[in-house]
Amino acid sequence: MNTVELEAKLKALTAIVELQAAKLKSMEQLETRLTTLEDIEAIKKLQRAYSYYLEHWQEEQIIALFSHSPDVSVEIHDSGLYKGWEAVKKSFQFPIHYTAFSGEKTAPPEFLHVLMGLQGIVDVEPDGRTAKGRWYGLGLVAMPRGGKLRAMIATGIWENEYVKEDGVWKILKLFYNVIFSSPIEEGWVKTPYLPNPPYQDRPPMGPNTHPATYPSGYIFPYHYKNPVTGK
């Protein structure tokens, strides 16, 4: 085999190696993309499950969705910051949250808390272990306010963080900003917000960081960049 033939054979082998490397890289990219899409779907299911359990205030089911990380936290509008597993667990105890039903182990039939997670935007970090999500919460509720059961309409925005633990996505930080929560007969223009009843035996771990409700004009910060401009 002469030099020319050897060079030709070497070029052919090099082309084959480069082609195989390109295919391998393409497969790895596809696998990464597939994993990311599966992660996004799992997070969407997690968030939707939270809303369904919230409807009937199913404490154990709600709490099971959260991470046991020391950084786990819950902040729901004017309730303050609750950080750490025990604090988060206590924040979802039904008799404490709704004092008018104190002593009840489950939500009574007249209680209703339908909070639909809409327009979800989920972004998984490159490490594949953490993610962030933004959702609208649109609610139709029946709960105690001012000493009586009130029919209310509400909306707000979640900006949540999630973590993947042992292959399972869990809520790491739940952060919900109420836009309005109003009696249906009055509406959000007349009564933008009826405060939550004071919590019993549950002091917050940190101060409330939420902005004012409607009509403050406040824009709850986005966790993501503009998908077109990247800004």
Secondary structure as GFF3:
##gff-version 3
##sequence-region A 1 231
A	DSSP	alpha_helix	3	55	.	.	.	ID=ss1
A	DSSP	alpha_helix	59	63	.	.	.	ID=ss2
A	DSSP	beta_strand	73	76	.	.	.	ID=ss3
A	DSSP	three_ten_helix	77	79	.	.	.	ID=ss4
A	DSSP	beta_strand	81	83	.	.	.	ID=ss5
A	DSSP	alpha_helix	85	91	.	.	.	ID=ss6
A	DSSP	alpha_helix	94	97	.	.	.	ID=ss7
A	DSSP	three_ten_helix	99	101	.	.	.	ID=ss8
A	DSSP	beta_strand	112	124	.	.	.	ID=ss9
A	DSSP	beta_strand	130	145	.	.	.	ID=ss10
A	DSSP	beta_strand	148	165	.	.	.	ID=ss11
A	DSSP	beta_strand	168	183	.	.	.	ID=ss12
A	DSSP	alpha_helix	187	190	.	.	.	ID=ss13
###
